[in-house]
Amino acid sequence: MGKVVLVTGAARHLGARLVRRIQRDPDVERVIAVDAVDSPHPLGAAEFVRADIRRPAIAKILARHDVDTVVHMDVTGTALGSGGRTSVKETNVIGTMQLLGACQKSQRIRRLVVKSTTSVYGAAPRDPAVFTETTPAKSLPSGGFAKDAVEVEGYVRGFARRRPDVAVCVLRFANILGPRVDSPLTEYLALPVLPTVFGYDPRLQFVHEDDVVDVLEIAAREPRRATLNSGTFNIAGDGVLLLSQCARRLGRPTAPVLLPAVTWVGQALRTVGVTDFSPEQIRLLTHGRVVSTVQMRETLGFTPLHTTADAFADFARSQGPGLLPPERLARAVDRLAGRLVPGSTFPDVPAGS
């Protein structure tokens, strides 16, 4: 790992965790934690710099502290404090542009790690069963955080071409879950009743917040093999869950809505401030998304400690009991399935799961 590491997005839970983790590396001399607001989370011995990465001042911070490694965590779908969607987009896109411009001018920068998302693949009815890092999206995201991430990755690729001497690593995370994660998806899953799209049961992948911190630390280190110096990697836990399984394990009843009415439901939820039920979120909860993690294991050398089911179970425990106890809900679903199709069961969801 570089001797001086700068981490953006340090006021957020995951950013602060990474700041504390990096400090354990004996090869790290200093950690510079940057965010536009004061961090409510402990940062250990890191030096906190309150700065907005949308401003040119970020270049002065890189130069003043002799930064050689940058971990860009400030690409996110949720606002801090009273900020809305506009401020989130500006931080994601304009902030990344300013940060990359500052990195391009710095002659000390040797490594750049960028937190991205598998949402860049979009979600469409003709999608492949599994996306690899080189699979083109059938339908590019049209808005929201997913579109921001597509733009961010485009700027990162341009930076990599201009500065081939800098190792650039982009980590595309599946939906991050855990007891302390705040995202549009966790807000949706926390609803007492889950609106779903009638006739669809999408496959979903998750990655546990602990694994997110672990893989970011690996990506920020000086690699032992040249093949680890740069690249784009999908990051997700093993296995998939259907949305119906998620609802049962949360004890949440579902409210199927016909596809033409889903957009109206999303607008209603956004109006009351319940959740960011964006068009991209709707597409995910309609068609789902599954990615390959072969490169994560074979090239990056990372194996998550938690499966998709593990990550969801940890999140579900943090939510407390739903309106319907999971074991009762599972039995009710099995009984209903038995009436519709005699002899049918749901063996993948045991009672109490």
C-alpha positions, 0 to 999 in steps of 0.5 A: 500500500502507498505510504500516504492514502487519501480516502474520500467519503470518510463521513459515511459508515463504510468510508470511516471503517475503511479509514480505520482498517487501512491504518493497521497496515504497517507500511502506511505512514499516514491516512487522509480522510476527506469529506464535505461534512464532519464525520460522525464516525471515529477515524482513529489516527487519520487526519480529517480534512473537511473539503468538498471534492467538487471544488478545485481545492482537492488538488491542493490537498493531494499536493500538500499531503504527498498522497500516492494512493487514492480510494474514491468512496464518495460515489453513492446513491444516498445524500448526507444530511439535507442534501437531495438528489442534485447534490448526490449527482454533483458529488458523484459526477462533478466531484469525480471529475475534479478528483481525477483532474487533481490526480492527473496533475499529481506526479506522486499518485501511483494507485487509484481505487474507485467504488462503483456498482453492478448497476452499470449493467442495467436491468432489462428483459433480454439481459444475459443470465450472468454478467461478466466485467466485459459484457455490454449492457443491453439497456444503459441506465437512464437515470439515478445512481446507476447513470452516475456510476456509468459516467464515473467509470467513463471518466475513470477510463479516460484518466487511465488512458492519460496516466498509464503509470497509475494503477487503476482498480474499479470495484463494481459492488452488488447491492451492499447489505449489513446492519448499518448500511443505508441505501435505496434498496435497504429503505425499500426492504424496510417498508412494512409491505413490499411493492413488487411487480406482478408476474416477476420474481427477480434474482438478486445478489448481495455483498456484506458490508464487512466484505466491502471493507476487506476487498477495498483494503486488498485493492488499495495495497501494493499488489504482489503480482503485476496482474493485480495492478489494475482492472475492473472487478465484480464483487458479490457474495456467492449465490442468489436470492429471489425477491419472494425469498427476501420478503419471506425471510423478512416476514414482509407481505408483498403487494404485487402491482401491474407493471404499468402502475409501478411508476406511479407507485414509485412517484408516490413513495418518493413524494412522501419521502419513504424511499428512492423508488427510482426507475432503475430500482424498478427495473432491478426489482423487475428483471433482477441482475446476476454477475460473475465473480470469477475475476474477483477470485482468480485475479484479485485474489479475494473470496468473500466471507459471506454469501448472498444469503448470509448478507441478507440474513444479517440485514434481516436480523437488524430489521427486527420482526416483520408483520408476519413471522417468517416461519408462519409466512413460509408455511402459508406460502407452501399451503397456497402452493399446494392448493394451486399445484398439488404436491408442490413445496418450497424446499429452498426456504425451510421454516424459520428461514 
